[in-house]
Amino acid sequence: MGLLFDLDGHIATVTINRPDAMNAIDQETADELTEAWERVRTDPEIWVAILTGAGDRAFCAGADREHPPSLSGLEEVPGGLKTQIAFDLKGLNVWKPIIAAVNGHAIGSGMEMLSGTDIRIAAERATFALYEVKFGSLPYGGSVARLLRQIPYCHAMRLLLTGDRIDAEEALRIGLVNEVVPAERLLPRAREIAEQLCGYEPAVVQGIKEAAIRGLSVGLEEAYVLESLYGERVSNIVRSAREKED
C-alpha cells in the first residue's frame, strides 16, 4: 500500500508510505492520494489534514522514475471532476486546512504537493527542490502557478529555473515553511496546530481558506467583495448552528 490514511477525531493524517523508494509517487500512490484528498474534501467529520512521509529520509522524492504516474486527462468521479495530477493538490478545491510535516527530502512532486498545503513544519534535515528543469520538464503540478504567489519572486524563480536544492533553514528564511523543528518534534508539532484549528468553528476556518485562495485570482476590490460575501455566509452558518444548540 503506497498510502496510509488515519482518522483520529477530526484530524486526518495522510502518510506517503513508500520509504524504500524515498516515498516517490507511482501510479498506485497517485491514485490513492487523489482518493484521500477527495475524502478529506467531502467528509464532514474531517476538519484538518496532516500530510507527511513514512520513514526518516523523505517527505516525497518526486515521481517514481521507473513507474511514473500519468499526468494527463480528466476522469469523472462522484461529485465532480478530478485530474490525474490531483495528487499534487491541484484542481480539487480542498478548503480544509492541510498541514505539511516535512520529514526529509521534498523534491519534484514532493515540492508540488507542499505548495498545495497551508501550514508547513519542517524537520531540521528537510531539503527542498524542483529538479524538473534538469530533466527537460516543467513543474506543472502547481508550482509554476502557486510558488510565485507564496514566496518572493526572486526566490521562486531561483527554485523554478535552477533546480537548486535548499535546506530547511533557507526554506524558513524565504518563507517556504513556517517552522523548523527537531525530527522528534515534527509530528507532535503538526498535531498541536491541527488540534488548535479543530478548536475553532470548522465553517469559519474553511471559509477563511476558501475566501483567501479565491481572492488571490482576482483584483483587490473584488477580493474585498469576496471577503464580505464569505464573512456573511460563515456568520449565518455559525448563527444557525448555535440557535439549534439552544
C-alpha positions in Angstrom: 0.0 0.0 0.0 1.5 3.3 -1.1 -0.5 5.4 1.3 -1.7 5.3 4.9 -4.8 7.2 6.0 -5.6 7.6 9.6 -8.5 9.5 11.1 -8.2 10.5 14.8 -11.1 12.7 15.9 -11.4 15.4 13.3 -7.8 15.1 12.1 -6.8 13.0 9.1 -3.2 12.0 8.7 -2.2 11.2 5.2 1.2 9.4 5.0 3.0 8.5 1.8 4.2 5.0 2.5 7.0 4.0 0.2 10.0 4.7 2.4 12.2 2.2 0.5 11.6 4.3 -2.6 12.1 7.6 -0.8 8.3 8.0 -0.9 8.4 8.6 -4.7 5.0 8.6 -6.4 4.0 5.7 -8.6 0.6 5.4 -10.3 -0.9 3.4 -7.4 0.2 6.0 -4.9 -1.0 8.9 -7.1 -4.5 7.3 -7.3 -4.6 6.7 -3.6 -3.6 10.3 -2.9 -6.3 11.6 -5.2 -8.8 9.5 -3.4 -7.5 10.6 0.0 -7.9 14.3 -0.9 -11.3 13.6 -2.2 -12.2 12.0 1.1 -10.7 15.0 3.0 -12.7 17.4 0.9 -16.1 15.7 1.2 -16.1 14.0 4.7 -17.8 16.4 7.2 -16.1 14.7 10.1 -12.6 15.7 8.8 -11.7 19.3 9.7 -7.9 19.3 9.3 -5.4 17.1 7.4 -1.7 16.4 8.0 0.4 15.3 5.1 3.8 13.5 5.7 6.0 10.7 4.5 6.9 7.4 6.1 10.4 6.9 7.4 13.0 9.5 8.2 14.6 10.2 4.8 12.0 11.7 2.6 8.7 13.5 2.6 8.4 12.7 -1.1 11.3 12.5 -3.6 9.2 13.1 -6.6 7.7 10.8 -9.2 8.9 7.2 -9.4 11.2 7.3 -12.4 10.6 3.6 -13.2 6.8 3.7 -12.8 5.8 7.4 -13.2 2.2 8.4 -12.7 0.1 9.6 -15.5 -0.2 13.4 -15.7 -2.8 13.9 -18.4 -6.5 13.6 -18.9 -9.6 14.1 -16.8 -11.7 11.5 -15.1 -15.2 11.6 -13.8 -15.7 10.8 -10.1 -18.8 11.1 -7.9 -19.3 14.8 -7.0 -17.2 16.3 -9.8 -14.1 16.1 -11.9 -10.6 15.1 -10.8 -7.4 15.5 -12.7 -4.7 12.9 -12.9 -2.4 15.4 -11.1 -4.9 15.9 -8.3 -2.5 14.1 -6.0 -0.5 17.3 -6.2 -3.5 19.1 -4.6 -4.3 20.8 -7.9 -7.9 21.1 -9.0 -9.7 19.5 -6.1 -10.5 22.7 -4.1 -9.9 21.3 -0.6 -10.9 24.1 1.7 -10.0 22.3 4.9 -6.6 23.3 6.2 -3.7 21.0 5.2 -0.6 20.9 7.4 2.6 19.6 5.9 5.0 17.7 8.2 8.2 17.6 6.0 10.3 14.8 7.5 13.0 14.7 4.8 13.6 15.5 1.1 10.7 17.3 -0.6 11.7 17.0 -4.3 9.8 17.4 -7.5 6.3 16.2 -6.8 7.0 16.5 -3.1 7.5 20.2 -3.6 4.4 20.3 -5.8 2.3 18.9 -3.0 4.0 21.2 -0.5 2.9 24.2 -2.5 -0.7 23.0 -2.1 -0.6 22.9 1.7 -1.4 25.8 4.1 0.9 25.4 7.1 4.3 23.8 6.8 6.5 22.4 9.5 9.9 21.0 8.5 12.3 18.8 10.3 15.9 20.1 10.6 17.1 17.6 8.0 14.4 18.5 5.3 15.5 19.7 1.9 13.5 21.2 -1.0 14.0 21.3 -4.7 12.2 21.4 -8.1 14.5 19.3 -10.3 12.2 19.2 -13.3 14.3 21.8 -15.3 17.3 19.5 -15.1 15.3 16.7 -16.8 13.8 18.8 -19.5 10.4 19.2 -17.9 8.3 21.9 -16.3 6.9 21.6 -12.7 3.3 21.7 -13.8 1.8 20.1 -10.7 1.0 23.5 -9.4 4.5 25.0 -8.6 4.7 27.4 -11.6 1.3 28.8 -10.7 1.5 28.7 -6.9 5.0 29.4 -5.9 5.1 32.9 -7.2 2.0 33.6 -5.1 3.6 32.2 -1.9 7.2 33.5 -1.7 9.1 36.5 -3.2 9.5 36.4 -6.9 13.3 36.1 -6.9 13.3 33.1 -4.6 10.5 31.4 -6.5 12.3 31.9 -9.8 15.6 30.6 -8.4 13.9 27.3 -7.4 12.0 27.0 -10.7 14.8 27.9 -13.1 17.9 26.4 -11.4 16.7 23.2 -9.8 18.8 24.2 -6.8 18.2 22.3 -3.5 17.8 24.3 -0.3 17.9 23.2 3.3 15.3 23.7 6.0 16.8 26.9 7.4 16.9 28.5 3.9 13.3 27.4 3.3 12.3 29.1 6.6 14.2 32.3 5.6 12.4 32.7 2.3 9.0 31.9 3.7 8.5 28.5 2.2 7.9 26.9 5.6 6.6 28.2 8.9 8.8 26.4 11.4 11.8 24.2 11.6 11.9 21.7 14.5 13.9 18.6 15.6 12.7 15.4 13.9 11.2 14.1 17.0 9.0 17.2 17.4 7.8 17.2 13.8 4.5 15.2 14.0 3.7 16.3 17.6 4.0 20.0 16.4 1.9 19.4 13.4 -0.7 17.7 15.6 -0.6 20.6 18.1 -1.5 23.0 15.3 -4.2 20.7 13.9 -5.8 20.5 17.4 -5.7 24.3 17.7 -7.6 24.6 14.4 -10.1 22.0 15.4 -10.9 24.2 18.4 -12.5 26.7 16.1 -15.7 26.6 14.2 -14.9 24.4 11.1 -17.2 26.6 8.9 -15.1 29.7 9.9 -11.7 28.0 9.2 -12.8 26.6 5.9 -14.4 29.9 4.9 -11.2 31.8 5.6 -9.2 29.4 3.5 -11.6 29.5 0.6 -12.0 33.3 0.6 -8.2 33.8 0.8 -7.4 31.4 -2.1 -10.2 32.6 -4.3 -9.2 36.2 -3.6 -5.7 35.5 -5.0 -7.2 35.1 -8.5 -9.0 38.5 -8.6 -8.2 42.2 -8.1 -8.1 43.8 -4.7 -11.6 45.3 -4.9 -13.1 42.0 -6.0 -11.2 40.3 -3.2 -12.9 42.8 -0.7 -16.3 41.7 -2.1 -15.4 38.0 -1.8 -14.2 38.6 1.8 -17.6 40.2 2.7 -19.7 37.6 1.0 -17.8 34.7 2.7 -17.9 36.6 6.0 -21.7 36.9 5.8 -22.1 33.3 4.7 -20.0 32.0 7.5 -21.7 34.2 10.1 -25.1 32.8 9.1 -23.9 29.2 9.3 -22.4 29.7 12.8 -25.5 31.6 14.0 -27.8 28.9 12.7 -25.8 26.2 14.3 -25.8 28.0 17.7 -29.5 28.6 17.5 -30.1 24.9 17.0 -27.9 24.1 20.1 -30.0 26.5 22.1 
